[in-house]
């Protein structure tokens, strides 16, 4: 099987596939004013287009696909999408990043359809602060959804928290107590500067290095990284059932181990989280007979991927979307 490889000999085993831009939460760091439609839902990739693009990536060596949004579970055909991606035997892992809004109701169906992993966004374990951050009074529903995931048979759940100074950066011990007896990988993601979020970034950004030093002082040990793992530095401790992950996109060597590509909900291939321009794929998703040309466009486009996003300038159009970041 051919393997997606860029000009710097990095191999790409991991695809993040957005299936909608719609989200029903209003997180302060992402959509503080709520979702503003820029296109009809019909503009998002159809089930058949998702089937074709996932097949192309599978035949190019992709082993892991993460379904993202927006909030992917808002799509009525979400369970069908899971099943369509899992038609590819090369896809060994199929994950979703979700706000947890519908997990308690639907997570068992997702697992039956072929979902193998779940990331849930939980920025605070305080229900009032959770409401203030997300704009939704859904903390207890999300917690019930995590419990439902374990009941449905998931052996581990990943929980994403955007790290913010004076919001949750001082709550590490509270989070650690929560995962002491739970098989949860708690992942702190550094706040990123967005086009309109400069003030928020300057006020609340704190480096994950602060938590890394604290974890190391407490005896947490960094674990080796698998070839299809996401960007998190993962730490474990013999006294804890759970793990801690740190995602630090501003760290100097962050890009050296890049193994992931992104396709947007309208069918553009994005080579870097910090890149604004995408390579259009949708014109090659209308027919199964276009598969070979589609694969060629993906591979040739990858050769233009930069060595590091620190070479990029003028990222004013970037929108921080936790689903697009967390792995």
Secondary structure, 3 states (H helix, E strand, C coil): CCCCECCCCCECCEEEEECCCCCCCCCCCCCCCCCCCCCCHHHCCCHHHHHHHHHHHHHCCCCEEEEECCCHHHCCCHHHHHHHHCCCCCCCEEEEEECCCCHHHHHHHHHHHCCCEEEEECCCCCHHHHHHHHCCCCHHHHHHHHHHHHHHCCCCEEEEEEECCCCCCCCHHHHHHHHCCCCEEEEEEECCCCCCCHHHHHHHCCCCHHHHHHHHHCCCEECCCCCCCCCCEEEECCCCCCEEEEECCCCCCHHHHCCEEEECCCCEEECCCCCCCCEECHHHCCCHHHHHHHHHHHHHHHCCCCCCHHHCCCCCCCCCCHHHHCC
